Amino acid sequence: MLPKDIMAAHQEKKTSEERKRKSTQNDTRTSQVQWGRAWEVDWFSLANIIFLLMFAPLIVYYFIMSCDQYQCSLIDPLIDLFTGNKHLSDIWNKTPTLTYRAAGIYTLWVAFQVFLYLFIPDFCHKFLPGYVGGVQEGAVTPAGVVNKYEINGLQAWIITHVLWFANAYYFHWFSPTIIFDNWIPLLWCANVLGYAVSTFAMIKSYFFPTNAKDCKFTGNFFYDYMMGIEFNPRIGKWFDFKLFFNGRPGIVAWTLINLSYAAKQQELYGQVTNSMILVNVLQGIYVLDFFWNEAWYLKTIDICHDHFGWYLGWGDCVWLPYLYTLQGLYLVYHPVQLGTANAIGILMLGLISYYIFRMTNHQKDLFRRTNGNCKIWGKKPEYIECSYMSVDGTKYYSKLMTSGFWGWARHFNYTGDLMGSLAYCLTCGFEHILPYFYIVYMTILLTHRCIRDEHRCFSKYGKDWKRYTAAVPYRLIPGIF
Ligand code: NDP
């Protein structure tokens, strides 16, 4: 059975509200509560941010160009440049430019996803047992706001994919290789949207924020642009930037991109390799899991802690669809056919990782949803009681579980995610390093996320967080880290 976040949200809110301490409220109303994103920027964070703003778009370009011009070799372009065999301008001049066709495809794609998001209320929850969709509540923001969301991502994913297969096997409006065939022109379109939405979000936060109390201005332009100012920017009542850009168009596209790669293999070699099937299946499970649990994602860091800036806006439009799909792209250029034992080994690794990832997340969700009144591995969960305050001085209570996978390490869900990422990379064999970028990136992302989250939790829960880290001393790998 999967999470029922609507109950979770109601229960959490009810419990918290019952426990509000009115006396504390007046005393602390005027003091600014510090949990949530930073108010001040240290030099190290600023340096990282400027580095990412400058180099992340180049990294994406370099990877995609390497496949297009150098058969996915990351080294050969450098050798060509250093030996003077080629100049930067040669590489740039060979790069496909923005085309009207790509602009048309991309505009249609995003418009279609906006349409599915805004105008088709969820019907999946009416007939899929265990699925939580429709109107759901998010977590309490630092300003004490509880936002409502229309959860209809699974439906958008299903409709999009039904249309994709209907086209591929019946209507033939366009070739299923369309994404691969326009991959670099589409990159320029994705960048235009990524920068436009991040810039718009920044301007909006100054002139017409959705909730002024949940805005955070550090005064540093680069930090604010990258990490965002507004917490939950919206247009109208329902168009939530974070929910839309986090899931669609990037994650709906993820599986379509992989399908397009598989179609390209079929076109080029007359067959689809088992490695390509594995990538499609394992990443397909991950994507489907994301949409099945979209309501649960309202409680994850991206939605309930991060502000909306370039990091999310550009990241969701460009970084995610281009770099999370590198294995499939690589396999178009290098069609690896794995031996049966290797294929089964990778499949098992992928499935076990998925089990760890899902069960760890499920255990926390169940625990929070039932306020600890549940069984984890057949026993009542153990936990640490903790408290925190919202910006209006209201005191809330919460619990940090120390049982199940959460007793093994403080982020065992990340460990499962990392093992799964490794499985995707292994499908590509060991000839090139490009497909392994994903596991390197995920390791950096999730380790950084551990540190970021723990910093936030410490400022939120204070000494209670210290008690928790003493009870569960490891972050990712029990006994090691
Ligand atoms: P978590 O789901 O681990 O959420 C962290 C939050 O959970 C904390 O801030 C805290 O929030 C609460 N929490 C922490 N410890 C406990 C505990 N012991 N008991 C109860 N609650 C606890 O992190 P994310 O939101 O980052 O990740 C969600 C999933 O998404 C993960 O599985 C991750 O691997 C995946 N992910 C994937 C990415 C990708 O690019 N593929 C990117 C990011 C995430 P509170 O303030 O409520 O106490």
Boltz pocket constraint, residues with backbone or C-beta under 6 A from the ligand:
constraints:
  - pocket:
      binder: B
      contacts: [[A, 299], [A, 300], [A, 301], [A, 302], [A, 357], [A, 361], [A, 364], [A, 368], [A, 398], [A, 399], [A, 400], [A, 401], [A, 402], [A, 406], [A, 410], [A, 411], [A, 413], [A, 414], [A, 417], [A, 449], [A, 453], [A, 457], [A, 460]]
      max_distance: 6.0
